[in-house]
Amino acid sequence: MKIEAFEILFGIKAYQIAGGSLGSSHAITFLIEGEGNSVNEAFDFVKKIKGEPPLRLPPRNCIACKFKICPSNRNPE
């Protein structure tokens, strides 16, 4: 999850304060708090990856899938 990533990667707290979507485009706004340098590093990182295309999973064979929770949001039944 995105919020935990801030703590794991930068040692700061993050709170989702807004979010929305339009079609397949999604936006989330975070409030982040922590030590100055860590906050700056996190902010710079987010600016760097902003606008990157979403990761796409390759097509799966649902019948042979070993995942308990579908990573492709498919229901093989």
LINQUI-V678548 format. One record per pair of residues at least 4 apart in sequence whose C-alpha atoms are under 6 Angstrom apart, sorted by the first residue. I is the first residue (numbers start at 1). J is the second residue. Records with the same first field share a line. If there is no record, write none. Layout:
I->J / J
This chain:
3->14
5->9
6->10 / 12
7->11 / 12 / 13
10->38
12->33 / 34
13->32 / 33
14->31 / 32
15->30 / 31
16->29 / 30
17->29 / 30
18->28 / 29
19->27 / 28
20->26 / 27
21->25 / 26
34->39
46->50
62->76
